[in-house]
Amino acid sequence: MNSLQIISVSVAHLGSPNWWLAVAITLLFAAFGRFVRGVTSSGAIAGGLVCLAVISGAGWGGFVALCAVFVLTWTATRIGYHRKQSLGTAERRAGRNAGQVIANLGIAAIAALLYLRFPDTRLLVALGAALAEATADTVSSEIGQAMGRVPRLVTDWRAVAPGTNGAITVLGTLAGCVGAVLIAATCTLMHVIAWSHFVPCAAMGVAGMLVDSFLGATVERRGWLGNNGVNFLSTAVAAGLAFLLS
């Protein structure tokens, strides 16, 4: 199925009142993200498109899960902000741009749109795992920089400076695991996925977080791939493994 077919499936639903409501909620979601400086203007547009895609495939439960991702990552970014500023690792006050939004949430949006054409529940598990990974990665990094002790490279456990690509802390990693579990639980409670898929969704979110750290310590540190590329690949790995294991 090509991109035009995917878009046509989505547009076919726009005549219903529920879809107009979805469009309205999407606009409010994007505007709110911009208002609280979670995203830039371009990030708000990208986030709105992701939001509409997720609602189209995963329904309102998917929207709630997406909101949970935003709340958890936005909160983690603000924790210890002054300390992260002093370390030079703080997120820009303007928020994440379109590239960062797509890098973290693009795979979830693709999974949602594919589910419209191919109603295979494994695609929803993949969606949940992608959201869980995006949350785990951001939460682990932000909490680790704000509250963690000496960061260490995931490849050889060598102590490095805060903000080093591929570096992790124990506290940050644990926080990331909690974030992945919370997103998987949200997907389950909102009936996006079944309880039998809760464990693979959460576990693959955590696995994707570790893959992100490994890629950061290897290909990103060598300049072969940028941060957005690493994030996109990590969510793709989480989604792909969840699809296969579920």
N, C-alpha and C positions, 0 to 999 in steps of 0.2 A: 504493500500500500504506500503510495507516495504522499507527499505533504499536502497536495491539493485535495486528495481524498479525505485525509484526516480533518482538514479545515472544513470541508463540505459537510462532514458528519456533525461537527459542532454547530455550524451555522444553521443546519436543518432544525435545530431545537430552539432557535432564538424567537420563534413566534409565540411560544408559550409564556404565560405569566411568570412561571417559575424561573425561566431564563432571563426575563427582564429583571427579576429580583436579583438573580445571580450577577447580572451586569452592574446593578446598582450597588450591591454589597462589595463587588470587586473594586469599584471606583472609590468607595468609602475606605476600604482596606488600604488601597494604594495611597490615598490622601492622608490617612492616619499615620502610615509608615513614614511619609515625608514630613508630617507635622512634628513627630517625635524625633526626627533626625535619625531614624533607623536606616533610611536609604536616601540617596540623592534623587533629583528629578528623574534622571534616566533610570535609576534603580526602581523608582515608584512605578514607572511604566512597565518595566520588565516584570516587577513583582505582580502588577495587575494582570498581565498576560498569563503568568504562572498560576495565579489564583483562579482565573477563569478556566484554565485547562484542568486544574485539580478538581474544581467543582463539577465540571462537565463529566469527568470520568469517575470520581470517587464520591460525588454528592456533597451534602453539607457536612458529613462526617469528615471528609477529606479537608474541607475548609477549616473545621475546628482543629484538626491536626496541624494544618499550615499555620494557624494562629498560634498554636502552642510552640511551634518552631520559632516563630517571630518573638514571642514573649521570652522564651528561655535564652535565645541568643542575644536579644537586645539587653536583657538583664545582666547576663554574664559579661557583655561588653562594657557595661557601666560600672560593674564592681571593681573597686580598686583603680579607677580611671587615672587618678593623679599619680599613683605609683607607676602605672604603665606609661604615662606621659614622661616621667622622669627617666624611664628606661628607654624611651624612644620606640616603644612597641604599641602604643595606643592606636586604636582604630580612629580614622578621621572623624571629626565631630559632625561632618556633613552626612555621614553614613555610607553604606555600601552602594557602589554604582551598578549599572546594568550588567556589566561583565561579571562582577562578583555574584550578583543575584542568579544569573543564568548558570554560572559555574557550580553553585551550591544547590539550586532547585530545578535546573533544566531537566535532569534525568527523571525526577518525580513528575514533571509536567508531561514528558514524553510517555512515561508509563501510563499516566491517566488518559491521554489521548489514544494510545494504542488499545486501552481497555474498551473504549467506545466501539472500536471496530472488531476487536477480538475479546469477547467477555470471558477471559480466563482469569480466575481469582488469583493466580500466581502473579499477575501483573500488579494487582493491588498490594500484594505482599512486597513486591519489588519497590513500589511507590513508597510504602511505609518504611522500608529499609533505607531508601535514599534519603528520606526526611530524617530518619534516626541518625544516619551518618553525618548529615550536614549539621545537625544539632550537636552531636557528640564532638565533632571536630572543633567547632567554634567554642563550645563550652569548655572543653579540655584546654584549649589554647588560652582563652581569656582568664579562666580561673587559675591555671598554672602560672601565668605571668603575674596575676594579682596577689596570689596567696601561696603559691608553691615554693618549694625550696630550690636548691640548685638544679637547673635543667640539665638533662643528659641526652646525648644522641641515642636514638633507638637502635642504631646499628652496632655500636661498640660500647655503649654506656659511659662514654667519656663526658666529663663535665664541660659545659659550654656556656656562653653568655645567653641571657634571656632573649628570646626572639629569634634564636638561631633556627634555621629550617631543619625540621626533623628532630628537634629537641622536645622532650616530654618531661613531666614531673609526675610523681606518684599521685599527688592530690588532684592535679589536672586530669590525669587519666581516669581516676575514680569518678570525678565530676562528669566527665564525658560519658562514662558508662551509665551513670544515673540519667543523664539527658537522653540517651538512646532508649533506655527502659521506659522513661516517661512518654516518649513519643510513640513507642510501640504499644504502650498501655492505652494511650489516647486513641490510636487507630483501632484497637480492640474494643474499647468501651463505646466508641462511636460506630461500631459495626462496619468499619472499612475492611477489616480482616477478622477471621475467626480466631477464637482463643487458641486453637491448635497451631496457629501461625504466629503467635506472640513471640515465642522463643526464637525462631529463625529470624524474625524481623528485628528484634533487639540485638541478637547475637551478630547478625551481619552488619548492623549499624556500627557496632563496636569494632568488628573486623575491618570495616572500611576506614574507620578512624585510625587504626594501626597501619593500614596500607598507606594512608595519607602521610603519616609520620615517616614511614620507610621511603616513600617517594620524595618527600621533602629532604631527607638526609642523603639521598643519592642523586637522582636526576635534577631536582630543583637546585641543590647546592652547586651542581656542576654547570648550571645555566642552560641545561637542555630543555627544560620545561618551566613555565612560569607558575605562580601560585594558583591562578585560575584554572590552568590546565590540570594541575595536581588535584584540585578540589573536584573538578568534573570527573576525572578518572576514578577517584576514590568513591564518589557516589555511584558511578557506573558499576564498579566492582561490587559494592554492597548490594545494589539492586540485582545484578546478575546472579550473585551467589544465592540471594534470597529466592529468586525465581527458580533456580535449579533445585535448591534444598527443600522448597515447599511443594 
